[in-house]
Amino acid sequence: MEEEVFLKMDTVVVSSTRVVLGRQTFATRNIGSVAVKDVSIGFAPFLLAAIAIACLVNDAKPFGVILLIGTAIYAYARYGKQTMTIVAGGGEVVALKEQPKAFVQRVSEAIERAIAVR
């Protein structure tokens, strides 16, 4: 059987025989499933925003502005990210961590096609 390539990008190769994700390589026959999970922003940005607003109301306006800007940058950086976990023979492995949603979806779909072909 000839190797069929489903996705080939810079550091990602998904074929009917292997899946290469950066420095990690998996045999397609050993992959049982792929799980994709949204990265949550968490509770910390809301708490920091409340502290920043309290600083803006009181006499610590410069600190409040800096804290509010930092909180906004942090929340924006985590928004729209996903993590992909591969369940292989050795257990669960986090294959892609906090990557853009479109990229993770594309890789996940390619791996699912490769699993279906094997």
N, C-alpha and C positions, 0 to 999 in steps of 0.2 A: 504494500500500500504506500502510495506516495504522500509525502507531507503536504497538507493543505494549509495555507496561511490565511487566517481570518483577520488579523490586524497586525500591522507593522508600523511602529512609530520610533521615535528616538531611542528610548530605553525600554520599550514594551514590544514584545513579540508574542502573539497568540497563534498557535498552530494546532493541528490535529494531534501532534505528539508531545509538544512542550509549551509551557507558558513562562515567559521571561518578563519579570517585573523589576527593573533596575538590576540589583545584584542577586535577586532571588530567582531561582529556576525551579519549576514544578513539572513533573510528568503529568500530562493531561489525564492519563488513565488513573492516576492516584487522586485526582480532584473529585470530591463527592458533591460539593455544592459551593455556591458563592453567595455571601450575604452582604448587602449594602445598607449602611446606616447613616442617617444624617447626623452631622456634628452639631451638638447643641451649644448655644451661646453660653448657657449656664446662668447662675444667679448672681455671680460677682459683678457683672457690668451694671445690673440694676441697683445693687447696693452702692457701688462707686458713683453712679449717677446721682443717687439720693444724697450722698455725702457732698458731691460737687455742687448740687443745688443749694444745700445748706450753707456751704462756704460762700456761694454767690450772694445769698441773702444776708450773711453776716459780713464781717470786715475782712475776710480772707478771699477777696474777689480774684486776685491773680492765681492763687492756688486752685480755686474752684474752676476757673477757665481751663487751666492746664489739665486738671483731672478730668473734666468733661470732654475735652478734645482727645485725651488718651483713651478714655473709655469708648468713645465713638469709633476711634481707629481700631481698637481691639474687637469690638462687636462687628464691625464691617469686615475685618479680616477673617472672622470665623463664619460669617453668614454665607450660605450657599455651598458649604463644603460637605464632603461625604468621606466615609471610611469604608474600605472593602475588606472583608474577611474571607479567606479561603479555607474550607474544611477539607483537609487532605488526610492521607493515611496516618500521619503523625499527630493529628489534632487540628485545632483552629490556629490559623496564622494570619496576622494583620498584614495584608499584602500592600495596600495603599492607605496611607493615613492622611486625613485632612487635605484632600485634593478637590479641585473644582468638580461640581456635580456632573457636568457634561462629559468630562474626561472619564470619571469613574463609571458612568453609565455606559459609555462606549466600550471600555475594557470589559466590563461585566457582561455585556451582551455578546462580545466576541468569545469570552470564555464559555458562556452558556452554549453557544453554537458549536464550539470545539468539543464540549462534553457530549452533546447530542450526536456528533459524528462518530466519536470513538466507538 
